[in-house]
Amino acid sequence: MRSKFKWIFSLLLALSMQFAFAQERTITGVVSDASGPIPGVNVLIKGTSSGVQTDFDGRYAVKAKTGDVLVFSFVGMSQSSKTVGASNTINVSMQDDAKVLAEVVVQGYRTVTKKSAVVSDATVSSKTIENRPNANAINTLQGQLAGVNITASTGQPGAKSSVVIRGVGTITGNSDPLYVIDGFPSNSDNFRSINPNDIESTSVLKDAAAIAEYGNRGSNGVIVIKTKRAKFGEAKTTFRVSSQYGVGELQKPKYSYANSNQLLRIEKNFGSGLGATLTDAQIDAFDINTNWVDYFFTQSNTTSHNISVENSSKNMSSYTSLGYFDQQGILATTGLKRFTLRNNINGRSENEKFKYQVNTSFGFSKNNEATSLGDGAINRNYVLGAFISAPYVSPDIYTGPRSALDYYNNTPGLLATPIMLVDKLQQYKNQTDEVRIDVATDFSYDITKDLTVRSRLNGQLLDTRFFQSEFPNSFNALLFQAAGQTFTGFEDINSRREWYYNNLWQINYGKTLGDHTFNVNANMEYNHSRLYTNNYRQRGLIEGVFVPNTGAGYAADTGTNDFYVPQISARNVRNDLISYFGSFDYDFKGKYGIVGSVRRDGSSRFVESKQWGTFYSVGGRWNIDEEAFMDNLTFIDVLKLRGSYGTVGNQRVVGGDAFAGIQPPRFTDVYSIANNAYNGGTGYGINFGFPELQWETTTQWNAGLDFELFKGRLRGSVDYYNRATSQLFLDNPVTSTSGTANLTQNTNVTVTNKGLELNLGYDLIRNQEKEITLTVRANGSRNTNVVSDIQGTGQIFAGAGLYVSENGGSINEPFVFHYLGVNPVNGRLLFEDAAGNPTENPVQADKRRAGVNYLPKYQGGFGFDLSVKGFFVSTLFTYAYDVARFDSDLANLYSVGNIGQFTVTDDLLNAWTATNTNTDVPSLNAGNLGLTGTSDRFLRDASYIRMRNVQVGYNVPQKFLKNTFLTAMSFSLQGENLLTFTKWEGFDVESSRTADVYQYPTPRLYTFGVDVKF
């Protein structure tokens, strides 16, 4: 009886326990991140619509049963799931998307976990990119990525950045990377109509395993950009508003300019110019001293406003943003205005088999550019006028175009340069209007658990309209007025339409069998691009009637002359690429992995069988930390060895945009009509081609090590690479009797880039209780560029013989006489001859490679991030070392040819004379001054360390926002290009040019911003 009673009691107890477990109970907890509690987190019971939100202290309370799954989601954070067990308390620590992003790596057309990746890449998250005062998003990446050399090169708002990944691998071909935006390899690198605040992440792919799947366009590296999108989850709408206001100023040079009195004294000593006509007393009493740099350059203003809306639901989410950006240039009349609109939609079916993305963006920009920079157009280049105009010339001279012409006609040489340019400020206008529309779609369907088909259909339209107007009766119009011409001036209106189309079909099969995991991809891709241009120039504008950019006031051709006949031209160019490729990914026990890919590419840039190229890669990894012998090394969290080898191609034969080198094609002879070919008649223009022209091929191998130590406190990676580009496109000389001097051909020349990359991060302080974190970070790279296999003389010259690519040397090294100084006996320049002896009259055999290059051998960045109870400080320093280029602006200040018409340096007061022999400034009358331009006298070290960005800000604590509608608020103050440490004397040390002359300097920027979420 007792036994029976015990059995019944046990049964009742089991039933009651089961009932208890099935009962709902209150689950509580706190949701936080590295900075503390998070308010407004959605806590949803999976599979139901029941849920709550955390309060301002990050606390929540929700009724749930044992076995229920709680889903925690918040905008900007990775989604987290917890299963309800016996405990009534569940605390959750969430990670922001930036940290999650660090665990994801782009590997070709796929995204894989960092643990399973075999590639060398570098990724920057939205936190680094957004709210920086750069019109071009690529500029914000500078100094953040090892092995990636990014230079702004110009202060023109919205201008294209120069990007070099692991060195330049081609001499005359295009060295731009491929840009992939939301899966769309568009070949478009114009970012002035893209809002940087819409970018979620930017990854730079560098090694063969990462870029081989991009085959025909990946030889110079690939930059993969992903824009923001909302997450799936509980139905919710989140707003974010940010605004910035800023000012910009010119970075002043270290040049020592002569003021008016000094310049007049130099002219008197030289016997030329106004100073030669004045007495010493008159020079001392001269009271005009114009600072032309301050006249043409001014303080600029920047305004930026961004609004974004994120909508989430179980199976559909969307991200929508509006952006307005207005940045004046520091150079008068320049600036950029931009309006952007973006809508990214993600969706999936109820069973989650069908998934889709539709990303649409619209950008409109108005850009006013400074034209004719970088050359000697003294009547059109504002920068030239600012840099070297004589200070004793007063801007008050200008009262109108006729006064400028009179002053020009009645002053020696080009002394009237600044007055000409003052007129241009008043009598010239230009503007580039650009409309950019991008649509990127991605559709996938899981046929089975292991088999997925995908289609990407993408399109991009760039519509650009440029006009420039040189007003009637302006100085330049009057200067070039022909006899009998009544109406002067001109207007250009140029229209350019670019269309890019991409279609990718993909089949993916993935399977896990025990310890073995396989993933196979088969792909077909088609790319089409088209360019239309229409250019119109109207000569002859009627003053009083002419209105810029409207067509009003055009003078009609009278038939008696050709003064007013419009000049027109048009172009229609297309380029097609078709590719078949596949990849294979194998993993064993999470310890070992192998990845391989093969791609067959066809390009319409070439002809017949030469159209096709085959490229491949293979990569492997060893997750050493997964081995049993690592168990006792508890301080090592991650240790992975990886390597790759493969080939990619380059089909862009010449530098320039994506359409350069297509018309006329380089592979075939093209005959065209040419006017005034002989004795005023019509003839043939002939462009000879080379039918055997084919791909440049880059072969690269890479070895790398990824590591994390001390619970992730120290983390980083190191890579060694060797990258050789062969079959280089070069203009080979041919006999002139053929009708041309050279043909573009593939050659035996090879350019090899090899180097080392290092990326490090270390958390010096990581104390969540006291809300203090301090992280230091640094990256750097060393790249060596070597040219080989040049036939014949072993040399390829460029720049009228000033640069040489030579076997054993690097691309385009200066080829110059070595300058020794001033001969104290006679004040002439001394150079070193081939035997090492000084000479005043060097010959061609005395020239040598300078051993330096405009591309830095060492470059990178470093900085720290500090957060203390809501306050934060972030810094970024960039550096480049072992880099040199010609400072032509400095050379012009020492040019005696400028005395009497332009300003010069006050160092010329110390020029050699018979009574001043101990000087490094040659005699103003030295007979061999002309050799300066072919020497290294003004070849300058352009190494630098720059304080690129500093941000100081405050995140308002949640306790102050409790009774408001806001969920987050922050304030920030930041500066760009604040300090530069360098021997370079010019306006801006940062440049991608071999020489700097009259270019637009990059500005120093200060901005204040406010960012709120609700």
Long-range contacts (C-beta under 8 A, 24 or more apart in sequence): 21-65, 21-66, 22-65, 22-66, 23-65, 24-63, 24-64, 24-65, 25-63, 25-64, 25-65, 25-88, 26-61, 26-62, 26-63, 26-88, 27-61, 27-62, 27-63, 27-64, 27-70, 27-84, 27-88, 27-89, 27-90, 28-59, 28-60, 28-61, 28-88, 28-89, 28-90, 29-59, 29-60, 29-89, 29-90, 29-91, 29-92, 30-54, 30-57, 30-58, 30-59, 30-60, 30-91, 30-92, 31-58, 31-60, 31-72, 31-74, 31-91, 31-92, 31-94, 32-58, 32-91, 32-92, 32-93, 32-94, 33-77, 33-93, 33-94, 33-95, 33-96, 34-768, 34-773, 35-771, 35-867, 35-955, 36-768, 36-771, 36-958, 37-958, 38-74, 38-77, 38-94, 39-958, 39-961, 39-967, 40-74, 40-967, 41-72, 41-73, 41-74, 41-77, 41-94, 42-71, 42-72, 42-73, 42-74, 42-233, 42-234, 42-236, 43-70, 43-71, 43-72, 44-70, 44-71, 44-73, 44-233, 44-234, 45-69, 45-70, 45-71, 46-70, 46-71, 46-81, 49-234, 51-234, 56-958, 56-959, 56-961, 56-962, 57-958, 58-958, 71-233, 73-231, 73-233, 73-234, 73-312, 75-230, 75-231, 75-238, 75-310, 75-312, 75-1013, 79-231, 79-232, 79-233, 96-127, 97-125, 97-126, 97-200, 98-125, 98-126, 98-127, 101-125, 101-200, 101-201, 105-203, 106-203, 106-205, 106-210, 106-224, 107-209, 107-210, 107-595, 108-209, 108-210, 108-211, 108-212, 108-213, 108-214, 108-583, 108-597, 109-183, 109-213, 109-504, 109-506, 109-521, 109-523, 109-583, 110-521, 110-583, 110-585, 112-585, 114-706, 115-590, 115-623, 115-638, 115-640, 116-587, 116-590, 116-593, 116-621, 117-621, 117-642, 118-209, 118-593, 118-594, 118-595, 118-619, 118-620, 118-621, 118-642, 118-643, 118-644, 119-205, 119-207, 119-209, 119-210, 119-619, 119-642, 119-644, 120-205, 120-206, 120-207, 120-209, 120-210, 120-642, 120-644, 120-702, 120-704, 120-717, 120-719, 120-721, 120-757, 121-203, 121-204, 121-205, 121-206, 121-207, 121-210, 122-146, 122-147, 122-148, 122-203, 122-204, 122-206, 122-759, 122-779, 123-201, 123-202, 123-203, 123-204, 124-201, 124-202, 124-203, 125-200, 125-201, 126-197, 126-199, 126-200, 126-201, 126-228, 129-196, 129-197, 129-199, 129-202, 130-196, 130-197, 130-199, 130-242, 131-197, 131-242, 131-244, 131-304, 131-972, 131-1009, 131-1011, 132-196, 132-949, 132-974, 132-976, 133-244, 133-246, 133-302, 133-304, 133-327, 133-974, 133-976, 133-1005, 133-1007, 134-196, 134-976, 135-192, 135-325, 135-327, 135-336, 135-338, 136-160, 136-161, 136-191, 136-192, 137-191, 137-194, 137-196, 137-199, 137-202, 137-225, 138-163, 138-189, 138-191, 138-223, 140-196, 141-202, 141-204, 142-861, 142-878, 142-948, 143-779, 143-860, 143-861, 143-862, 143-876, 143-877, 143-878, 143-879, 143-948, 144-779, 144-861, 144-876, 145-204, 145-779, 146-719, 146-757, 146-758, 146-759, 146-779, 146-780, 146-781, 146-860, 147-206, 147-719, 147-721, 147-755, 147-757, 147-781, 147-783, 148-204, 148-206, 148-221, 149-855, 149-856, 149-859, 149-880, 151-990, 151-991, 151-992, 152-990, 152-1002, 153-990, 153-991, 153-992, 153-993, 153-999, 153-1002, 154-373, 154-999, 154-1000, 154-1002, 155-329, 155-330, 155-331, 155-988, 155-1000, 155-1001, 155-1002, 155-1003, 156-329, 156-331, 156-334, 156-369, 156-370, 156-1000, 157-192, 157-327, 157-328, 157-329, 157-334, 157-335, 157-336, 157-367, 158-191, 158-192, 158-327, 158-336, 158-338, 158-365, 158-367, 159-192, 159-1000, 160-189, 160-190, 160-191, 161-191, 162-992, 163-189, 163-221, 163-223, 164-855, 164-992, 165-204, 165-206, 165-220, 165-221, 166-206, 166-221, 166-721, 166-723, 166-753, 166-755, 166-783, 167-723, 167-753, 167-755, 167-783, 167-784, 167-785, 167-855, 168-751, 168-753, 168-785, 168-811, 168-855, 169-219, 169-220, 169-650, 169-696, 169-698, 169-723, 169-725, 169-751, 169-753, 170-220, 170-650, 170-696, 170-725, 170-728, 170-729, 170-751, 171-728, 171-729, 171-730, 171-749, 171-751, 171-787, 171-796, 171-805, 171-811, 171-812, 172-654, 172-655, 172-728, 172-729, 172-730, 172-731, 172-744, 173-650, 173-652, 173-653, 173-654, 173-655, 173-696, 173-728, 173-729, 174-220, 174-650, 174-652, 174-653, 174-654, 174-655, 174-656, 174-660, 175-220, 175-655, 176-220, 176-652, 177-204, 177-220, 177-221, 177-222, 177-223, 178-214, 178-217, 178-218, 178-220, 178-221, 178-222, 178-223, 179-222, 179-223, 179-225, 180-214, 180-222, 180-223, 180-224, 180-225, 181-225, 181-227, 181-438, 181-440, 182-225, 182-226, 182-227, 182-357, 182-359, 182-438, 182-440, 182-442, 182-458, 183-440, 183-442, 183-456, 183-458, 183-504, 184-438, 184-440, 184-456, 184-458, 184-460, 184-500, 184-502, 185-214, 185-217, 185-502, 185-527, 186-438, 186-458, 186-460, 186-500, 186-502, 187-217, 187-500, 187-527, 187-529, 187-658, 188-460, 188-462, 188-498, 188-500, 188-658, 190-434, 190-436, 190-462, 192-336, 192-338, 192-365, 192-367, 192-434, 193-338, 193-340, 193-363, 193-364, 193-365, 193-434, 193-435, 193-436, 194-340, 194-361, 194-363, 194-436, 195-306, 195-321, 195-323, 195-325, 195-338, 195-340, 195-342, 195-363, 197-242, 197-306, 197-308, 197-321, 197-323, 198-227, 198-228, 198-321, 198-323, 198-340, 198-342, 198-361, 199-225, 199-226, 199-227, 199-228, 200-226, 200-227, 200-228, 200-229, 201-225, 201-226, 202-226, 206-702, 206-719, 206-721, 207-619, 207-644, 207-700, 207-702, 207-704, 207-719, 207-721, 208-617, 208-619, 208-644, 208-645, 208-646, 208-647, 208-648, 208-700, 208-701, 208-702, 209-595, 209-597, 209-617, 209-618, 209-619, 209-644, 209-646, 209-702, 210-644, 211-617, 211-648, 212-597, 212-599, 212-615, 212-616, 212-617, 212-646, 212-647, 212-648, 213-523, 213-581, 213-583, 213-597, 213-599, 213-617, 214-648, 215-579, 215-581, 215-599, 215-601, 215-613, 215-615, 215-648, 215-649, 216-577, 216-579, 216-599, 216-601, 216-603, 216-613, 216-615, 216-648, 216-649, 216-650, 216-651, 216-695, 217-577, 217-649, 217-650, 217-651, 217-652, 218-648, 218-649, 219-648, 219-649, 219-650, 219-696, 219-697, 219-698, 219-725, 220-650, 227-319, 227-342, 227-344, 227-359, 227-361, 228-308, 228-319, 228-321, 228-344, 229-317, 229-318, 229-319, 229-344, 229-346, 229-357, 229-359, 230-310, 230-311, 230-312, 230-317, 230-318, 230-319, 230-344, 230-346, 231-312, 231-317, 232-312, 232-313, 232-314, 232-315, 232-316, 232-317, 232-346, 232-348, 233-312, 233-313, 233-314, 233-317, 234-312, 234-313, 234-314, 235-312, 235-313, 235-314, 236-311, 236-312, 237-309, 237-310, 237-311, 237-312, 238-309, 238-310, 238-312, 238-967, 238-1013, 238-1014, 239-307, 239-308, 239-309, 239-1013, 239-1014, 240-306, 240-307, 240-308, 240-309, 240-310, 240-1011, 240-1012, 240-1013, 241-305, 241-306, 241-307, 241-308, 241-1011, 241-1012, 242-304, 242-305, 242-306, 242-1009, 242-1010, 242-1011, 242-1012, 243-303, 243-304, 243-305, 243-306, 243-1009, 243-1010, 244-302, 244-303, 244-304, 244-305, 244-1007, 244-1008, 244-1009, 244-1010, 245-301, 245-302, 245-303, 245-304, 245-1007, 245-1008, 245-1009, 246-301, 246-302, 246-303, 246-1005, 246-1006, 246-1007, 246-1008, 247-299, 247-300, 247-301, 247-302, 247-1005, 247-1006, 247-1007, 248-299, 248-300, 248-301, 248-302, 248-327, 248-328, 248-330, 248-1003, 248-1004, 248-1005, 248-1006, 249-299, 249-300, 249-330, 249-1003, 249-1004, 250-293, 250-297, 250-330, 250-987, 250-1001, 250-1003, 250-1004, 251-977, 251-980, 251-987, 251-988, 251-1001, 251-1002, 251-1003, 251-1004, 252-987, 253-889, 253-985, 253-986, 253-987, 254-984, 254-985, 254-986, 255-889, 255-890, 255-893, 255-905, 255-985, 255-986, 256-905, 256-906, 256-907, 257-391, 257-893, 257-903, 257-905, 257-906, 258-391, 258-903, 258-904, 258-905, 258-906, 258-908, 258-909, 259-289, 259-391, 259-906, 260-286, 260-288, 260-289, 260-290, 260-390, 260-391, 260-392, 261-286, 261-289, 262-906, 262-909, 263-390, 263-391, 263-392, 263-903, 263-904, 264-392, 265-909, 266-899, 266-904, 266-906, 266-908, 266-909, 267-899, 267-900, 269-909, 269-911, 269-924, 270-896, 270-899, 270-900, 270-924, 272-899, 272-900, 273-412, 273-415, 273-899, 273-900, 273-901, 274-392, 274-415, 274-900, 276-900, 286-392, 288-391, 288-392, 288-393, 288-394, 289-391, 289-392, 290-389, 290-391, 290-392, 290-393, 290-394, 290-395, 290-418, 291-391, 292-385, 292-386, 292-387, 292-389, 292-391, 292-418, 293-386, 293-387, 295-386, 295-395, 295-418, 296-331, 296-332, 296-382, 296-383, 296-385, 296-386, 296-421, 297-330, 297-331, 297-332, 297-386, 298-330, 298-332, 299-330, 300-327, 300-328, 300-329, 300-330, 300-335, 300-1003, 301-326, 301-327, 301-328, 302-326, 302-327, 302-328, 302-1005, 302-1007, 303-327, 304-1009, 315-347, 315-348, 315-349, 315-350, 316-345, 316-346, 316-347, 316-348, 317-345, 317-346, 317-347, 318-343, 318-344, 318-345, 318-346, 319-343, 319-344, 320-344, 329-368, 329-370, 329-1000, 330-1001, 330-1003, 331-370, 331-382, 331-383, 331-386, 331-1000, 332-382, 332-425, 333-368, 333-370, 333-382, 333-425, 333-429, 334-368, 334-369, 334-370, 334-1000, 335-367, 335-368, 336-365, 336-366, 336-367, 336-368, 337-365, 337-366, 337-367, 338-363, 338-364, 338-365, 338-366, 339-363, 339-364, 339-365, 340-364, 352-446, 353-445, 353-446, 354-443, 354-444, 354-445, 354-446, 355-442, 355-443, 355-444, 355-445, 356-441, 356-442, 356-443, 356-444, 357-440, 357-441, 357-442, 357-443, 358-439, 358-440, 358-441, 359-438, 359-439, 359-440, 359-441, 360-437, 360-438, 360-439, 361-436, 361-437, 361-438, 362-435, 362-436, 362-437, 363-434, 363-435, 363-436, 363-437, 364-433, 364-434, 364-435, 364-436, 365-432, 365-433, 365-434, 365-436, 366-431, 366-432, 366-433, 367-431, 367-432, 367-433, 367-434, 368-430, 368-431, 368-432, 369-430, 369-432, 370-1000, 371-430, 371-468, 373-998, 373-999, 373-1000, 374-997, 374-998, 374-999, 375-997, 375-998, 376-998, 378-414, 378-417, 378-420, 379-417, 379-420, 379-421, 379-424, 379-475, 379-476, 379-479, 380-421, 380-424, 380-476, 381-421, 381-998, 382-421, 382-424, 382-425, 383-998, 383-999, 383-1000, 384-417, 384-998, 385-417, 385-418, 385-420, 385-421, 387-889, 387-892, 387-998, 388-417, 388-892, 388-893, 388-898, 388-902, 388-903, 389-417, 389-418, 389-421, 389-902, 389-903, 390-415, 390-418, 390-901, 390-902, 390-903, 391-903, 393-418, 393-419, 395-419, 395-422, 398-422, 398-423, 401-427, 401-473, 401-474, 401-475, 401-477, 401-478, 402-473, 402-478, 404-475, 405-475, 405-478, 405-479, 408-475, 408-479, 412-900, 412-901, 413-900, 413-901, 414-901, 414-902, 415-900, 415-901, 415-902, 417-901, 417-902, 419-475, 420-475, 420-476, 423-474, 423-475, 423-476, 424-474, 424-475, 424-476, 426-474, 427-470, 427-471, 427-474, 427-475, 427-476, 427-477, 428-468, 428-469, 428-470, 428-471, 428-474, 428-476, 429-468, 429-469, 429-471, 429-548, 429-549, 430-466, 430-467, 430-468, 430-469, 431-466, 431-467, 431-549, 432-464, 432-465, 432-466, 433-464, 433-465, 433-466, 434-462, 434-463, 434-464, 434-465, 435-461, 435-462, 435-463, 435-464, 436-460, 436-461, 436-462, 436-463, 437-461, 450-509, 450-510, 450-511, 451-507, 451-508, 451-509, 452-507, 452-508, 452-509, 452-510, 453-505, 453-506, 453-507, 453-508, 454-504, 454-505, 454-506, 454-507, 454-508, 455-503, 455-504, 455-505, 455-506, 456-502, 456-503, 456-504, 456-506, 457-502, 457-503, 458-500, 458-501, 458-502, 458-503, 459-499, 459-500, 459-501, 459-502, 460-498, 460-499, 460-500, 461-497, 461-498, 461-499, 462-496, 462-497, 462-498, 462-499, 462-500, 463-495, 463-496, 463-497, 463-498, 464-495, 464-496, 464-497, 464-498, 465-493, 465-494, 465-495, 465-496, 466-492, 466-493, 466-494, 466-495, 466-496, 467-491, 467-492, 467-493, 467-494, 467-548, 467-549, 468-492, 469-541, 469-546, 469-548, 469-549, 471-541, 471-543, 471-546, 471-548, 472-541, 472-542, 472-543, 472-546, 472-553, 473-543, 477-541, 482-563, 484-561, 484-563, 485-540, 485-561, 485-563, 486-540, 486-555, 486-563, 487-540, 487-541, 487-542, 487-543, 487-555, 487-563, 487-564, 488-540, 488-541, 489-539, 489-540, 489-541, 489-546, 490-537, 490-538, 490-539, 490-540, 490-541, 491-537, 491-538, 491-541, 491-546, 491-548, 491-549, 491-554, 492-535, 492-536, 492-537, 493-535, 493-536, 493-538, 493-549, 494-533, 494-534, 494-535, 494-536, 495-532, 495-533, 495-534, 495-535, 496-531, 496-532, 496-533, 497-531, 497-532, 497-533, 498-529, 498-530, 498-531, 498-658, 498-659, 499-528, 499-529, 499-530, 499-531, 500-527, 500-528, 500-529, 501-526, 501-527, 501-528, 501-529, 502-526, 502-527, 502-528, 515-588, 515-589, 516-586, 516-587, 516-588, 517-586, 517-587, 517-588, 518-584, 518-585, 518-586, 519-584, 519-585, 519-586, 520-582, 520-583, 520-584, 520-585, 521-582, 521-583, 521-584, 522-582, 523-579, 523-580, 523-581, 523-582, 523-583, 524-578, 524-579, 524-580, 525-577, 525-578, 525-579, 525-580, 525-581, 526-576, 526-577, 526-578, 526-579, 527-576, 527-577, 527-578, 527-579, 528-574, 528-575, 528-576, 528-577, 529-574, 529-575, 529-576, 529-658, 529-659, 530-572, 530-573, 530-574, 530-575, 531-571, 531-572, 531-573, 531-574, 531-659, 532-570, 532-571, 532-572, 533-569, 533-570, 533-571, 534-568, 534-569, 534-570, 535-568, 535-569, 535-570, 536-566, 536-567, 536-568, 537-566, 537-567, 537-568, 538-564, 538-566, 539-563, 539-564, 539-565, 539-566, 539-567, 540-564, 571-663, 573-659, 573-662, 573-663, 574-604, 574-662, 575-603, 575-604, 575-605, 575-658, 575-659, 575-662, 576-603, 576-604, 577-601, 577-602, 577-603, 577-604, 577-651, 578-602, 589-626, 590-623, 590-626, 591-622, 591-623, 591-626, 591-627, 592-620, 592-621, 592-622, 592-623, 593-620, 593-621, 593-623, 594-618, 594-619, 594-620, 595-619, 595-620, 595-644, 597-646, 601-649, 601-651, 601-695, 603-651, 603-695, 605-651, 605-652, 605-653, 605-661, 605-662, 605-665, 605-666, 605-667, 606-651, 606-667, 606-693, 606-694, 606-695, 607-665, 607-667, 607-668, 607-691, 607-693, 608-691, 610-667, 610-691, 610-692, 610-693, 610-694, 613-649, 613-651, 613-694, 613-695, 613-697, 615-646, 615-647, 615-648, 615-649, 615-697, 616-646, 616-647, 617-644, 617-645, 617-646, 617-647, 618-644, 618-645, 618-646, 619-643, 619-644, 619-645, 619-646, 620-644, 635-709, 635-710, 636-707, 636-708, 636-709, 637-708, 637-709, 637-710, 637-711, 637-712, 638-706, 638-707, 638-708, 638-715, 639-705, 639-706, 639-707, 640-705, 640-706, 640-707, 641-703, 641-704, 641-705, 642-703, 642-704, 642-705, 642-706, 643-701, 643-702, 643-703, 643-704, 644-700, 644-701, 644-702, 645-699, 645-700, 645-701, 645-702, 646-699, 646-700, 646-701, 647-697, 647-698, 647-699, 647-700, 648-697, 648-698, 648-700, 649-695, 649-696, 649-697, 649-698, 650-695, 650-696, 650-697, 650-698, 650-725, 651-695, 651-696, 653-693, 653-729, 653-744, 654-729, 654-744, 661-744, 664-689, 665-689, 666-690, 666-693, 666-744, 667-691, 667-693, 686-739, 686-740, 687-740, 688-738, 688-739, 688-740, 688-743, 689-743, 689-744, 690-743, 690-744, 690-745, 692-745, 692-746, 693-729, 693-744, 693-745, 693-746, 694-727, 694-746, 695-727, 696-725, 696-726, 696-727, 696-728, 696-729, 696-746, 697-725, 697-726, 697-727, 698-723, 698-724, 698-725, 698-726, 699-723, 699-724, 699-725, 699-726, 700-724, 712-763, 713-762, 713-763, 713-766, 714-760, 714-761, 714-762, 714-763, 715-760, 715-761, 715-762, 716-758, 716-759, 716-760, 716-761, 717-757, 717-758, 717-759, 718-756, 718-757, 718-758, 718-759, 719-756, 719-757, 719-758, 720-754, 720-755, 720-756, 720-757, 721-753, 721-754, 721-755, 721-757, 722-752, 722-753, 722-754, 723-752, 723-753, 723-754, 724-750, 724-751, 724-752, 724-753, 725-750, 725-751, 725-752, 726-750, 730-796, 747-790, 747-791, 748-789, 748-790, 748-791, 749-787, 749-788, 749-789, 749-790, 749-791, 749-796, 750-787, 750-788, 750-789, 751-785, 751-786, 751-787, 751-788, 751-811, 752-785, 752-786, 752-787, 752-788, 753-783, 753-784, 753-785, 753-786, 754-783, 754-784, 754-786, 755-781, 755-782, 755-783, 755-784, 756-781, 756-782, 757-781, 770-869, 771-867, 771-868, 771-869, 771-870, 772-867, 772-868, 772-869, 773-865, 773-866, 773-867, 774-864, 774-865, 774-866, 774-867, 775-864, 775-865, 775-866, 776-862, 776-863, 776-864, 777-862, 777-863, 777-864, 777-865, 778-860, 778-861, 778-862, 778-863, 779-860, 779-861, 779-862, 780-858, 780-859, 780-860, 781-858, 781-859, 781-860, 782-857, 782-858, 783-855, 783-856, 783-857, 784-810, 784-857, 785-810, 785-811, 785-853, 785-855, 786-810, 787-811, 799-994, 801-934, 802-933, 802-934, 803-994, 804-849, 806-849, 809-849, 810-853, 810-855, 811-853, 811-855, 812-853, 812-854, 812-994, 813-849, 813-850, 813-851, 813-852, 813-853, 814-849, 814-850, 814-852, 814-884, 814-886, 814-936, 814-939, 814-994, 815-847, 815-848, 815-849, 815-850, 816-847, 816-848, 816-850, 816-934, 816-935, 816-936, 816-939, 817-842, 817-846, 817-847, 817-848, 817-931, 817-934, 817-935, 817-936, 818-848, 818-935, 818-936, 819-932, 819-935, 819-936, 819-937, 821-920, 822-912, 822-919, 822-920, 822-921, 822-922, 822-923, 824-912, 824-917, 824-918, 825-917, 826-923, 826-926, 827-911, 827-912, 827-913, 827-917, 827-922, 827-923, 827-925, 827-926, 828-922, 828-923, 828-926, 828-927, 828-928, 829-922, 829-926, 829-928, 829-929, 829-931, 829-932, 829-935, 829-937, 831-931, 831-935, 840-928, 841-928, 842-931, 847-934, 850-884, 850-936, 850-939, 852-882, 852-883, 852-884, 852-939, 853-883, 853-884, 854-883, 854-884, 854-885, 854-942, 854-991, 854-992, 854-993, 854-994, 855-883, 856-880, 856-881, 856-882, 856-883, 856-943, 857-881, 857-882, 857-883, 858-882, 859-883, 861-948, 869-957, 870-954, 870-955, 870-956, 870-957, 871-952, 871-953, 871-954, 871-955, 872-951, 872-952, 872-953, 872-954, 872-955, 873-950, 873-951, 873-952, 873-953, 874-949, 874-950, 874-951, 875-947, 875-949, 875-950, 875-951, 876-947, 876-948, 876-949, 876-950, 877-945, 877-946, 877-947, 877-948, 878-945, 878-946, 878-948, 879-943, 879-944, 879-945, 879-946, 880-942, 880-943, 880-944, 880-990, 881-943, 882-943, 883-941, 883-942, 883-943, 884-939, 884-940, 884-941, 884-942, 885-939, 885-940, 885-942, 885-991, 885-993, 885-994, 885-995, 885-996, 886-938, 886-939, 886-940, 886-994, 886-995, 886-996, 887-938, 887-939, 887-940, 887-984, 887-985, 887-986, 887-995, 887-996, 888-938, 888-995, 888-996, 888-997, 889-986, 889-987, 889-996, 889-997, 889-998, 890-938, 890-940, 890-985, 890-986, 891-932, 891-933, 891-937, 891-938, 892-997, 894-921, 894-932, 894-938, 896-924, 896-925, 896-929, 899-924, 940-983, 940-984, 940-985, 941-982, 941-983, 941-984, 942-982, 942-984, 942-989, 942-991, 943-982, 943-983, 943-984, 944-980, 944-981, 944-982, 944-984, 944-989, 944-990, 945-980, 945-981, 945-982, 946-977, 946-979, 946-980, 946-981, 946-982, 946-989, 946-990, 947-975, 947-977, 947-978, 947-979, 947-980, 948-976, 948-977, 949-974, 949-975, 949-976, 950-974, 950-975, 950-978, 965-1014, 966-1012, 966-1013, 966-1014, 967-1013, 967-1014, 968-1011, 968-1012, 968-1013, 969-1010, 969-1011, 969-1012, 969-1013, 970-1010, 970-1011, 970-1012, 971-1008, 971-1009, 971-1010, 971-1011, 972-1008, 972-1009, 972-1011, 973-1006, 973-1007, 973-1008, 973-1009, 974-1006, 974-1007, 974-1009, 975-1004, 975-1005, 975-1006, 975-1007, 976-1003, 976-1004, 976-1005, 976-1006, 976-1007, 977-1002, 977-1003, 977-1004, 977-1005, 978-1004
